[in-house]
Amino acid sequence: MYKTAIKTPNFFRSFSSLPNLTSYITSLQLCAHNTNLRQGKKLHSYMLINGFLTSPLTITSLINMYSKCNAISDAVLVFNTSSSTCEHNVFAYNAIIAGFIFNHLPKPVLRVYEKMRLAGVMMDKFTFPCVIKAFSGCQDVVGLKNVHGLVFKFGLDHDLFVGSAVVHGYLKFELMVDAHQVFDEMPDRDVVLWNAMINGYAQIGEFDNALDCLKKLRVDGIVPSRFTVTGILSVLTLKGDLYNGKAIHGFVTKMGYLSGVAVCNALIDMYGKCKCSLDALDIFEGMVVKDIYSWNSIIGVHQQSGDHEETLKLFDQMLRDKVFCPDIVTVTTVLPACSHLAALRHGKEIHAYMITKGLGKEDEDRDNDTYINNAIMDMYGKCGCMHEARLVFEHMSSKDSASWNIMIMGYAMHGFGNEALSLFHKMGEVNLTPDEVTLVGVLSACNHAGLVKEGQEFLSEMKSKYKISPTVEHYTCVIDMLGRAGLLDQAYKLLSEMPIEANSVVWRAFLAACRLHGDANLAEIAARKVIDLEPEHCGSYVLMSNVYGTLGRYEEVSDVRLNMRQQSVKKTPGCSWIEFGDRVHVFGTGDRTHPDEDLIYSELNSLYMSMGLCHMT
């Protein structure tokens, strides 16, 4: 959550002017609020020198400051060393427990909780919610129920703050009956308790129950809070419910909740998942204050919508603003955009940044590490840098099927058929079972490298040897392979006899082969099939027109173009891009939107003139 900057009082600027303990504690709270670790450490040093670390209140404030500044190891050090100077009370224990929860470390909470019980320190309504959250985070349902029993023992079963935590904990384990029992037994229900129910249902996928809670909340006359809104928006996002999402947006605007960063982030995510990237961008650009989640959300929205150019533009803008550093979510979102645009320089810079910052480094989460390396490898493969992709692959300590598939497909698409097949055989040597995607890569490698015999053998052996039933993608690879090799009759025979229904993609691949080898008769059959399956697609008309044009049958060319006009089918304009300087420049046919269009077209005309002169000579 964004923290509004608070003007630091004059006494904070000069530690020598701090008059009493209250001033020190106030200053520590300011450091915590503004995540000002450097000033907090200075203040800690001054207090240590002047003997102000004997008060339990001071210890609690220091632990809180270090925790909020994401320096949990320093908070632990203060907690452990202070036990020799003053006895820890419930506030000190609450501070360190809350600090661990704030830094997403549930396991240490349970150790401190046991220590607290052994010390005989009485727990209060602030201890229990954090401990409950820790047991939930550790997937310990028995521990959660034991703590719930202690809640009754301490007479806090009707406390709304504690009750909300218990409800949320039970819902996280999908214990609906227990959650409802706690909820129903609460004498008063405020918006916090309702939020626990709504967010709990949202997190376990019980969307209808979450929406039902919202209706009941309104019937009870309770005004939804910002947390209610974010919970409901997460539900509507997953349901793809744009209509109600817009209604919530209207409510948010009416209530003045748009100033909240979390609410705006939830709206960005909702509009993005509902494929309304312009609405998401409007929210983002209207935000006075943004956080790293805002940037990651809007970058992710454009990447998911296939707007790779805008994805890179937003990433570059984030770097120029220098307010937030990209995290692992940012870079793994941007890498696929580099892959699609073949923006190798951007991809290399991101990879270098990840190495420098230690992002994606080997850690306990092997699955996450493998995912990140796969994204880097895929970027290099799509950009044609198979040597770099292979280096990443060889240095991976943990590889999954996707890792092997990326490399095989990368070699395949760049015509390195033998390398792809060699890697496929090595995959078997490490006892990794190929899947459907692997065999698409293998057949694609045979296709692009002209390994016709090998490709046919792989297709015939798929079911018997690899226990994989060929899909339309596998047949498309082989039919395209036969077509490229000029074996049109064999390709047509396989296309006609394949046990699954052919789609427009496989027929279009066959049509392209007919055009390549000038077979008008088979081309006409393929064109009719494609137009029947996908009448609005321009590619089939263009290919057929090119077949007739190559054979000099210009009347048929005119007929095809007339048919296109009658069907209101227009050829999709061509598009190309080039990575130059600090950005990727994208150009469409007849494009006049580039800021340097005059210079570009002037240079293009000069090239045309030079080409004409060369032709004349």
C-alpha positions as CSV (number, residue, x, y, z in Angstrom):
1,M,0.0,0.0,0.0
2,Y,1.3,3.5,-0.8
3,K,2.2,5.6,2.2
4,T,1.6,9.3,2.0
5,A,4.8,11.2,2.7
6,I,4.6,13.0,6.0
7,K,6.6,16.1,6.7
8,T,9.3,15.3,9.1
9,P,9.4,17.6,12.2
10,N,12.4,19.7,12.8
11,F,13.6,17.6,15.8
12,F,14.1,14.6,13.4
13,R,16.7,16.6,11.5
14,S,18.9,17.0,14.4
15,F,19.1,14.1,16.9
16,S,20.7,16.3,19.5
17,S,17.5,18.2,19.8
18,L,15.4,15.2,20.7
19,P,14.1,16.0,24.2
20,N,12.3,12.8,25.4
21,L,11.3,9.3,24.8
22,T,8.0,10.3,23.1
23,S,9.9,12.2,20.5
24,Y,12.1,9.2,19.7
25,I,9.1,6.9,19.3
26,T,7.3,9.5,17.1
27,S,10.4,9.7,14.9
28,L,10.7,5.9,14.7
29,Q,7.0,5.8,13.6
30,L,7.8,8.3,10.8
31,C,10.6,6.1,9.6
32,A,8.3,3.1,9.5
33,H,5.6,5.0,7.7
34,N,8.0,6.4,5.1
35,T,10.1,3.2,4.9
36,N,13.1,5.4,5.7
37,L,15.6,2.7,6.9
38,R,18.7,4.9,6.7
39,Q,17.3,7.6,9.1
40,G,15.8,4.8,11.3
41,K,19.3,3.3,11.7
42,K,20.8,6.7,12.6
43,L,18.1,7.2,15.2
44,H,18.7,3.7,16.6
45,S,22.4,4.4,17.0
46,Y,21.8,7.7,18.8
47,M,19.3,6.0,21.2
48,L,21.9,3.2,21.8
49,I,24.6,5.7,22.7
50,N,22.4,7.7,25.0
51,G,20.9,4.7,26.8
52,F,17.3,4.9,25.6
53,L,16.9,1.2,24.8
54,T,15.7,0.0,28.2
55,S,12.0,0.9,27.6
56,P,9.7,-1.9,26.2
57,L,7.9,0.8,24.2
58,T,11.2,1.8,22.5
59,I,12.0,-1.8,21.7
60,T,8.6,-2.3,20.2
61,S,8.9,0.8,18.0
62,L,12.3,-0.3,16.8
63,I,11.1,-3.8,15.8
64,N,8.1,-2.2,14.0
65,M,10.4,0.3,12.2
66,Y,12.8,-2.4,10.9
67,S,9.9,-4.7,9.9
68,K,8.1,-2.0,7.9
69,C,11.4,-1.1,6.2
70,N,11.7,-4.7,5.1
71,A,14.8,-5.3,7.3
72,I,13.3,-8.2,9.3
73,S,16.8,-9.6,10.2
74,D,17.5,-6.3,12.1
75,A,14.1,-6.5,13.8
76,V,14.9,-10.0,15.0
77,L,18.3,-8.8,16.2
78,V,16.6,-6.1,18.3
79,F,14.1,-8.5,19.7
80,N,16.7,-11.1,20.7
81,T,19.3,-8.7,22.1
82,S,16.8,-6.7,24.1
83,S,15.7,-9.7,26.2
84,S,18.8,-9.2,28.3
85,T,17.9,-5.6,29.2
86,C,14.1,-5.7,29.6
87,E,11.6,-8.5,29.8
88,H,9.5,-8.9,26.6
89,N,5.8,-8.0,27.1
90,V,2.9,-8.8,24.8
91,F,3.6,-5.6,22.7
92,A,7.1,-6.7,21.8
93,Y,5.9,-10.2,20.9
94,N,3.1,-8.7,18.8
95,A,5.5,-6.4,17.0
96,I,7.9,-9.2,15.9
97,I,5.0,-11.5,15.0
98,A,3.4,-8.8,12.9
99,G,6.8,-8.0,11.4
100,F,7.1,-11.6,10.1
101,I,3.6,-11.6,8.7
102,F,4.3,-8.2,7.0
103,N,7.3,-9.8,5.4
104,H,5.4,-13.0,4.4
105,L,7.3,-15.3,6.7
106,P,4.7,-17.5,8.5
107,K,7.1,-20.2,9.8
108,P,9.1,-17.9,12.2
109,V,5.8,-16.7,13.6
110,L,4.9,-20.1,14.9
111,R,8.3,-20.4,16.6
112,V,7.9,-17.0,18.3
113,Y,4.3,-18.0,19.2
114,E,5.5,-21.1,21.0
115,K,8.2,-19.1,22.8
116,M,5.5,-16.6,23.9
117,R,3.3,-19.3,25.3
118,L,6.3,-20.9,27.2
119,A,7.1,-17.5,28.7
120,G,3.6,-17.2,30.0
121,V,2.9,-14.0,28.2
122,M,-0.8,-13.3,27.9
123,M,-2.0,-13.1,24.2
124,D,-4.4,-10.4,23.1
125,K,-6.7,-9.6,20.2
126,F,-3.7,-8.3,18.2
127,T,-1.7,-11.6,18.6
128,F,-4.3,-14.0,17.4
129,P,-5.0,-12.7,13.9
130,C,-1.3,-12.8,13.0
131,V,-0.9,-16.3,14.5
132,I,-4.0,-17.5,12.6
133,K,-2.7,-16.1,9.4
134,A,0.7,-17.9,10.0
135,F,-1.0,-21.3,10.5
136,S,-3.0,-20.7,7.3
137,G,0.1,-19.8,5.5
138,C,1.8,-23.0,6.7
139,Q,-1.2,-25.1,5.7
140,D,-1.6,-26.3,9.3
141,V,-5.3,-26.8,9.8
142,V,-4.8,-28.6,13.2
143,G,-2.8,-25.6,14.5
144,L,-5.5,-23.2,13.3
145,K,-8.2,-25.1,15.1
146,N,-6.1,-25.2,18.3
147,V,-5.6,-21.5,18.2
148,H,-9.4,-21.1,17.6
149,G,-9.8,-23.0,20.9
150,L,-7.5,-20.6,22.7
151,V,-9.6,-17.7,21.3
152,F,-12.6,-19.1,23.3
153,K,-10.4,-19.6,26.3
154,F,-9.2,-16.0,26.3
155,G,-12.8,-14.7,25.8
156,L,-12.1,-13.2,22.4
157,D,-14.6,-15.3,20.4
158,H,-16.9,-12.3,19.8
159,D,-14.1,-9.8,18.9
160,L,-14.7,-8.8,15.3
161,F,-11.0,-8.4,14.5
162,V,-10.2,-12.0,15.7
163,G,-13.4,-13.4,14.3
164,S,-12.6,-12.1,10.8
165,A,-9.2,-13.8,10.9
166,V,-10.7,-17.1,12.0
167,V,-13.4,-16.9,9.2
168,H,-10.7,-16.1,6.6
169,G,-8.5,-18.9,7.9
170,Y,-11.3,-21.6,7.7
171,L,-12.3,-20.5,4.2
172,K,-8.7,-20.8,3.1
173,F,-8.9,-24.5,4.0
174,E,-12.4,-24.6,2.3
175,L,-14.0,-25.4,5.7
176,M,-17.2,-23.7,4.8
177,V,-19.3,-25.0,7.7
178,D,-16.7,-23.9,10.3
179,A,-16.4,-20.5,8.7
180,H,-20.2,-20.0,8.6
181,Q,-20.5,-21.1,12.2
182,V,-18.0,-18.5,13.4
183,F,-19.7,-15.8,11.2
184,D,-23.2,-16.6,12.4
185,E,-22.2,-16.6,16.1
186,M,-20.8,-13.1,15.9
187,P,-23.2,-10.7,17.7
188,D,-22.2,-7.8,15.5
189,R,-21.0,-7.9,11.9
190,D,-19.0,-5.0,10.5
191,V,-17.6,-4.5,7.1
192,V,-14.3,-6.2,8.1
193,L,-16.1,-9.4,8.9
194,W,-18.0,-9.3,5.7
195,N,-14.8,-8.6,3.8
196,A,-13.3,-11.8,5.4
197,M,-16.2,-13.8,4.0
198,I,-16.1,-12.2,0.6
199,N,-12.3,-12.4,0.1
200,G,-12.2,-15.9,1.6
201,Y,-14.8,-17.1,-0.9
202,A,-13.0,-15.3,-3.8
203,Q,-9.6,-17.0,-3.0
204,I,-11.1,-20.5,-3.1
205,G,-13.1,-19.9,-6.3
206,E,-16.6,-19.8,-4.7
207,F,-17.5,-16.7,-6.7
208,D,-21.3,-17.0,-6.4
209,N,-21.0,-17.2,-2.6
210,A,-18.8,-14.1,-2.6
211,L,-21.3,-12.1,-4.7
212,D,-24.1,-13.4,-2.4
213,C,-22.2,-12.0,0.6
214,L,-22.0,-8.6,-1.1
215,K,-25.8,-8.6,-1.6
216,K,-26.4,-9.5,2.1
217,L,-23.9,-6.8,3.2
218,R,-25.9,-4.2,1.3
219,V,-29.2,-5.5,2.8
220,D,-27.7,-5.1,6.3
221,G,-27.1,-1.4,5.4
222,I,-23.3,-1.7,5.5
223,V,-21.3,0.5,3.1
224,P,-18.7,-1.6,1.2
225,S,-15.1,-0.5,1.9
226,R,-12.1,-0.4,-0.4
227,F,-11.2,-3.9,0.7
228,T,-14.8,-5.0,-0.2
229,V,-14.3,-3.5,-3.6
230,T,-11.0,-5.2,-4.3
231,G,-12.4,-8.6,-3.2
232,I,-15.4,-8.3,-5.5
233,L,-13.4,-7.0,-8.4
234,S,-11.1,-10.1,-8.1
235,V,-14.3,-12.2,-8.4
236,L,-15.6,-10.3,-11.4
237,T,-12.2,-10.4,-13.1
238,L,-12.0,-14.2,-12.8
239,K,-15.6,-14.5,-14.1
240,G,-14.9,-12.0,-17.0
241,D,-18.0,-10.1,-15.9
242,L,-17.4,-6.7,-17.6
243,Y,-21.0,-5.4,-17.0
244,N,-20.9,-5.7,-13.2
245,G,-17.2,-4.7,-13.3
246,K,-18.2,-1.3,-14.8
247,A,-21.0,-1.0,-12.2
248,I,-18.4,-1.4,-9.4
249,H,-16.2,1.2,-11.2
250,G,-19.1,3.6,-11.0
251,F,-19.6,2.9,-7.3
252,V,-15.9,3.4,-6.7
253,T,-16.0,6.7,-8.4
254,K,-19.1,7.8,-6.5
255,M,-17.5,6.8,-3.1
256,G,-14.2,8.5,-3.9
257,Y,-12.2,5.2,-3.7
258,L,-10.3,5.9,-6.9
259,S,-7.6,7.6,-4.8
260,G,-6.7,4.1,-3.5
261,V,-3.9,2.4,-5.3
262,A,-5.1,-1.1,-4.6
263,V,-8.6,-0.3,-6.0
264,C,-7.1,1.2,-9.2
265,N,-4.9,-1.9,-9.6
266,A,-7.9,-4.1,-9.2
267,L,-9.8,-2.1,-11.9
268,I,-6.8,-2.3,-14.2
269,D,-6.7,-6.1,-13.8
270,M,-10.4,-6.4,-14.3
271,Y,-10.5,-4.3,-17.5
272,G,-7.4,-6.1,-18.8
273,K,-8.9,-9.6,-18.2
274,C,-12.1,-8.4,-20.0
275,K,-9.9,-7.4,-23.0
276,C,-10.6,-3.6,-22.5
277,S,-7.0,-2.4,-22.5
278,L,-7.9,1.2,-23.3
279,D,-10.1,1.4,-20.2
280,A,-7.3,-0.2,-18.2
281,L,-4.8,2.4,-19.6
282,D,-7.2,5.3,-18.7
283,I,-7.3,4.1,-15.1
284,F,-3.5,3.8,-15.0
285,E,-2.8,7.2,-16.5
286,G,-5.3,8.8,-14.2
287,M,-3.6,7.5,-11.1
288,V,-1.8,10.2,-9.1
289,V,0.2,7.6,-7.2
290,K,1.3,4.2,-8.7
291,D,3.2,1.3,-7.2
292,I,5.1,-1.7,-8.7
293,Y,1.8,-3.6,-8.9
294,S,0.2,-0.8,-11.0
295,W,3.1,-1.1,-13.5
296,N,3.1,-4.8,-13.6
297,S,-0.7,-4.9,-14.1
298,I,-0.8,-2.5,-17.0
299,I,2.2,-4.1,-18.7
300,G,0.6,-7.5,-18.3
301,V,-2.7,-6.2,-19.7
302,H,-1.0,-5.1,-23.0
303,Q,1.1,-8.3,-23.2
304,Q,-2.0,-10.5,-22.7
305,S,-3.9,-8.6,-25.4
306,G,-1.1,-9.2,-27.9
307,D,0.0,-5.5,-28.0
308,H,3.7,-6.3,-27.7
309,E,4.8,-2.9,-29.0
310,E,2.9,-1.0,-26.3
311,T,4.2,-3.6,-23.7
312,L,7.8,-2.5,-24.5
313,K,6.8,1.2,-24.6
314,L,5.4,1.0,-21.1
315,F,8.4,-1.0,-19.8
316,D,10.7,1.7,-21.3
317,Q,8.6,4.4,-19.6
318,M,8.9,2.6,-16.3
319,L,12.7,2.6,-16.6
320,R,12.7,6.3,-17.6
321,D,10.6,7.3,-14.6
322,K,13.2,5.6,-12.2
323,V,10.6,5.5,-9.4
324,F,10.3,1.7,-9.3
325,C,12.8,-1.0,-10.3
326,P,11.4,-3.9,-12.4
327,D,10.9,-7.0,-10.3
328,I,10.7,-10.7,-11.4
329,V,7.0,-10.3,-12.4
330,T,7.9,-7.3,-14.7
331,V,10.7,-9.0,-16.6
332,T,8.9,-12.3,-17.1
333,T,6.0,-10.3,-18.5
334,V,8.1,-8.3,-20.9
335,L,10.3,-11.1,-22.1
336,P,7.5,-12.7,-24.3
337,A,7.0,-9.3,-26.0
338,C,10.7,-9.3,-26.8
339,S,10.2,-12.8,-28.2
340,H,7.3,-11.8,-30.5
341,L,9.0,-8.7,-31.8
342,A,12.4,-10.3,-32.0
343,A,13.6,-7.3,-29.9
344,L,17.0,-9.0,-29.1
345,R,18.6,-5.9,-27.6
346,H,15.8,-5.4,-25.2
347,G,15.8,-9.1,-24.3
348,K,19.6,-9.1,-23.7
349,E,19.3,-6.0,-21.5
350,I,16.6,-7.6,-19.4
351,H,18.7,-10.7,-19.0
352,A,21.7,-8.7,-17.9
353,Y,19.5,-6.8,-15.5
354,M,18.2,-10.0,-14.0
355,I,21.7,-11.3,-13.5
356,T,22.9,-8.0,-11.9
357,K,19.9,-7.8,-9.5
358,G,19.9,-11.5,-8.7
359,L,16.4,-12.0,-10.1
360,G,15.6,-15.6,-10.9
361,K,18.7,-16.9,-9.0
362,E,18.6,-20.4,-7.7
363,D,16.5,-20.6,-4.6
364,E,14.1,-22.9,-2.8
365,D,11.4,-22.4,-5.5
366,R,12.8,-24.6,-8.2
367,D,9.6,-24.4,-10.3
368,N,9.7,-20.6,-10.4
369,D,13.4,-20.7,-11.3
370,T,12.7,-23.1,-14.1
371,Y,9.9,-20.9,-15.4
372,I,12.1,-17.8,-15.5
373,N,14.9,-19.6,-17.3
374,N,12.4,-21.0,-19.8
375,A,11.2,-17.4,-20.5
376,I,14.8,-16.2,-21.2
377,M,15.5,-19.3,-23.3
378,D,12.3,-18.8,-25.4
379,M,13.3,-15.1,-26.0
380,Y,16.7,-16.1,-27.3
381,G,15.2,-18.9,-29.4
382,K,12.5,-16.6,-31.0
383,C,15.2,-14.0,-31.8
384,G,17.3,-16.6,-33.6
385,C,20.1,-16.8,-31.0
386,M,20.2,-20.5,-30.4
387,H,23.7,-20.5,-29.1
388,E,22.7,-18.2,-26.2
389,A,19.5,-20.2,-25.7
390,R,21.6,-23.4,-25.4
391,L,23.9,-21.8,-22.9
392,V,20.9,-21.0,-20.6
393,F,19.6,-24.5,-21.2
394,E,22.9,-26.2,-20.3
395,H,23.3,-24.1,-17.1
396,M,19.8,-24.9,-15.7
397,S,20.0,-27.1,-12.7
398,S,16.3,-28.1,-13.1
399,K,14.6,-28.6,-16.5
400,D,11.0,-29.5,-17.2
401,S,9.3,-30.7,-20.4
402,A,8.8,-27.1,-21.4
403,S,12.6,-26.4,-21.2
404,W,13.3,-29.3,-23.7
405,N,10.3,-28.3,-25.9
406,I,11.5,-24.7,-26.2
407,M,14.9,-25.8,-27.4
408,I,13.6,-28.4,-29.8
409,M,11.1,-25.8,-31.2
410,G,13.7,-23.2,-31.4
411,Y,16.1,-25.4,-33.5
412,A,13.1,-26.4,-35.6
413,M,11.9,-23.0,-36.6
414,H,15.4,-21.9,-37.6
415,G,16.0,-25.0,-39.8
416,F,18.4,-26.8,-37.4
417,G,16.6,-30.2,-37.9
418,N,19.5,-32.4,-36.9
419,E,20.1,-30.4,-33.7
420,A,16.4,-30.6,-32.8
421,L,16.4,-34.4,-33.3
422,S,19.6,-34.9,-31.4
423,L,18.1,-33.0,-28.4
424,F,14.9,-35.0,-28.7
425,H,16.9,-38.3,-28.4
426,K,18.8,-36.8,-25.4
427,M,15.5,-36.1,-23.8
428,G,14.8,-39.8,-23.8
429,E,18.2,-40.5,-22.3
430,V,17.2,-38.5,-19.1
431,N,14.0,-40.5,-18.9
432,L,11.8,-37.5,-19.7
433,T,8.6,-38.5,-21.5
434,P,7.8,-36.4,-24.6
435,D,4.4,-34.8,-24.8
436,E,2.2,-33.5,-27.7
437,V,4.1,-30.2,-27.8
438,T,7.5,-32.1,-28.1
439,L,6.3,-34.1,-31.1
440,V,5.0,-30.9,-32.8
441,G,8.5,-29.5,-32.4
442,V,10.1,-32.7,-33.8
443,L,7.8,-32.8,-36.8
444,S,8.3,-29.1,-37.3
445,A,12.1,-29.7,-37.3
446,C,11.7,-32.4,-40.0
447,N,9.5,-30.0,-42.0
448,H,11.9,-27.0,-41.9
449,A,14.9,-29.2,-42.5
450,G,13.4,-31.2,-45.3
451,L,13.7,-34.5,-43.4
452,V,10.6,-36.0,-45.1
453,K,11.3,-39.7,-44.4
454,E,12.1,-39.0,-40.7
455,G,8.9,-36.9,-40.4
456,Q,6.7,-39.6,-41.8
457,E,8.3,-42.2,-39.5
458,F,7.7,-40.0,-36.4
459,L,4.0,-39.6,-37.3
460,S,3.4,-43.3,-37.9
461,E,5.2,-44.2,-34.6
462,M,3.5,-41.6,-32.4
463,K,0.7,-43.7,-31.0
464,S,2.6,-47.0,-30.8
465,K,5.9,-45.8,-29.5
466,Y,5.1,-42.5,-27.6
467,K,1.5,-43.3,-26.6
468,I,0.4,-40.0,-28.1
469,S,-2.6,-39.7,-30.5
470,P,-1.7,-37.3,-33.4
471,T,-3.6,-34.0,-33.3
472,V,-4.4,-31.7,-36.2
473,E,-1.2,-29.8,-35.4
474,H,0.9,-32.9,-36.0
475,Y,-0.9,-33.6,-39.3
476,T,-0.4,-30.0,-40.3
477,C,3.4,-30.3,-39.9
478,V,3.6,-33.4,-42.0
479,I,1.2,-32.2,-44.7
480,D,3.1,-28.9,-44.9
481,M,6.4,-30.9,-45.0
482,L,5.2,-33.1,-47.9
483,G,3.8,-30.0,-49.7
484,R,7.1,-28.1,-49.4
485,A,8.9,-31.2,-50.8
486,G,6.6,-31.2,-53.8
487,L,4.8,-34.4,-52.8
488,L,1.4,-32.8,-53.3
489,D,-0.4,-36.1,-54.1
490,Q,0.9,-37.7,-50.9
491,A,0.0,-34.6,-48.9
492,Y,-3.6,-34.5,-50.3
493,K,-3.9,-38.3,-49.6
494,L,-2.9,-37.8,-46.0
495,L,-5.2,-34.8,-45.7
496,S,-8.1,-36.7,-47.0
497,E,-7.6,-39.8,-45.0
498,M,-6.5,-38.4,-41.6
499,P,-8.8,-39.7,-38.8
500,I,-9.7,-36.2,-37.4
501,E,-11.4,-33.3,-39.1
502,A,-9.1,-30.9,-40.9
503,N,-9.3,-27.3,-40.0
504,S,-8.7,-24.1,-42.0
505,V,-5.0,-24.0,-40.9
506,V,-4.1,-27.4,-42.4
507,W,-6.0,-26.7,-45.6
508,R,-4.3,-23.3,-45.9
509,A,-0.9,-24.9,-45.5
510,F,-1.8,-27.3,-48.3
511,L,-3.0,-24.4,-50.4
512,A,0.3,-22.6,-49.9
513,A,2.2,-25.7,-51.1
514,C,0.0,-25.8,-54.2
515,R,0.8,-22.2,-54.9
516,L,4.5,-22.9,-54.4
517,H,4.4,-25.7,-57.0
518,G,1.8,-24.1,-59.3
519,D,-0.8,-26.9,-59.0
520,A,-4.1,-25.0,-59.8
521,N,-6.4,-28.0,-59.6
522,L,-5.4,-29.0,-56.1
523,A,-5.3,-25.3,-55.2
524,E,-8.9,-24.9,-56.2
525,I,-10.0,-27.8,-54.0
526,A,-8.0,-26.4,-51.0
527,A,-9.3,-22.9,-51.6
528,R,-12.9,-24.0,-51.6
529,K,-12.4,-25.9,-48.3
530,V,-10.7,-23.0,-46.6
531,I,-13.3,-20.4,-47.8
532,D,-16.1,-22.7,-46.5
533,L,-14.4,-23.1,-43.1
534,E,-13.2,-19.5,-42.7
535,P,-14.9,-17.2,-45.3
536,E,-13.7,-14.0,-43.6
537,H,-10.0,-14.8,-43.8
538,C,-8.1,-12.9,-46.5
539,G,-5.2,-15.3,-46.8
540,S,-7.0,-18.0,-48.8
541,Y,-8.2,-15.5,-51.4
542,V,-4.7,-14.0,-51.7
543,L,-3.0,-17.4,-52.1
544,M,-5.6,-18.5,-54.8
545,S,-5.1,-15.2,-56.6
546,N,-1.4,-15.7,-56.6
547,V,-1.8,-19.3,-58.0
548,Y,-3.9,-18.0,-60.9
549,G,-1.5,-15.1,-61.5
550,T,1.5,-17.4,-61.6
551,L,-0.2,-19.5,-64.3
552,G,-1.3,-16.3,-66.3
553,R,-5.0,-17.0,-65.7
554,Y,-5.9,-13.3,-65.1
555,E,-9.6,-13.7,-65.5
556,E,-9.7,-16.0,-62.5
557,V,-7.6,-13.5,-60.6
558,S,-10.3,-10.9,-61.3
559,D,-13.0,-13.3,-60.2
560,V,-11.2,-14.0,-56.9
561,R,-10.8,-10.3,-56.2
562,L,-14.5,-9.7,-57.1
563,N,-15.5,-12.5,-54.7
564,M,-13.4,-10.8,-52.0
565,R,-15.3,-7.5,-52.5
566,Q,-18.7,-9.3,-52.5
567,Q,-17.8,-11.0,-49.2
568,S,-16.4,-7.8,-47.8
569,V,-13.1,-9.4,-47.2
570,K,-10.1,-7.1,-47.1
571,K,-6.4,-8.0,-47.2
572,T,-4.8,-7.4,-43.9
573,P,-2.1,-4.7,-44.3
574,G,1.5,-5.9,-44.0
575,C,3.5,-4.9,-40.9
576,S,7.2,-4.9,-40.1
577,W,9.3,-3.7,-37.3
578,I,12.9,-2.9,-36.5
579,E,14.7,-2.5,-33.2
580,F,16.7,0.7,-33.4
581,G,18.1,3.0,-30.7
582,D,16.1,2.7,-27.5
583,R,12.8,1.3,-29.0
584,V,11.1,-1.0,-31.4
585,H,9.8,0.9,-34.5
586,V,6.7,-0.7,-36.0
587,F,5.5,0.2,-39.6
588,G,2.3,-0.8,-41.4
589,T,1.7,-0.6,-45.2
590,G,1.3,3.1,-46.1
591,D,2.0,4.1,-42.5
592,R,2.0,7.8,-41.8
593,T,1.9,7.8,-38.0
594,H,5.6,7.7,-37.3
595,P,7.0,11.0,-36.0
596,D,9.8,10.9,-38.5
597,E,7.7,9.9,-41.5
598,D,9.0,12.7,-43.7
599,L,12.6,11.6,-43.3
600,I,11.7,8.0,-43.7
601,Y,9.8,8.5,-46.9
602,S,12.4,10.8,-48.3
603,E,15.1,8.1,-47.7
604,L,12.8,5.5,-49.2
605,N,12.2,7.5,-52.3
606,S,16.0,7.9,-52.6
607,L,16.4,4.2,-52.5
608,Y,13.7,3.7,-55.1
609,M,15.5,6.1,-57.4
610,S,18.8,4.4,-56.8
611,M,17.2,1.0,-57.6
612,G,15.7,2.4,-60.8
613,L,19.1,3.8,-61.9
614,C,20.8,0.5,-61.2
615,H,18.1,-1.3,-63.2
616,M,18.6,1.1,-66.2
617,T,22.3,0.5,-66.3
